[in-house]
Amino acid sequence: MIRACPRVKLATLGDLIPARFREALEQNQLIASCCRHPENHDIEAFRSKEEEKAPDIYILHCGCGRRHFRFMVCDSVRPFWEAA
């Protein structure tokens, strides 16, 4: 994996991150209750291979230490951010 975007607070990115990322955390009854609060998470992005133009792997880090992975395999607009 190749780091594409630095780790930042999820809340600082606003609408840049698809709503489905937040909804997947909030509505998942199979994860710990602290992990269901997007405001507790940091996010970083990676490219799976050098040829990728934009990140396709997103890792959400909960304050408890758990990580939640999201993958974007389509050609839709993929979120990208710079260091703050």
C-alpha positions, 0 to 999 in steps of 0.5 A, a space after each residue: 500500500 502506498 500512502 496517498 493522504 495523511 491521517 486526519 480527524 474525520 470530522 475535519 473533512 466534512 462533506 468530502 467523505 461520502 456519507 455512506 462511510 459515516 452511515 456504515 459506522 453508525 448503523 453497524 450493530 456488530 461493532 463496538 458502541 464507541 466505533 459507531 460514532 464517526 466523530 471518534 475517528 481519524 481517517 487516512 487513505 492509500 493507493 493499492 498499487 502505483 498505477 492508481 491515480 487516486 486512493 482506493 483504500 480508506 482506513 478509519 481509526 477509532 479512538 479505541 484502537 480499532 480500524 475500519 477499512 473501506 474500499 472504492 473499486 469503481 471509477 467514481 470520485 474518490 476523496 483526496 486531501 492534503 495535510 492540514 
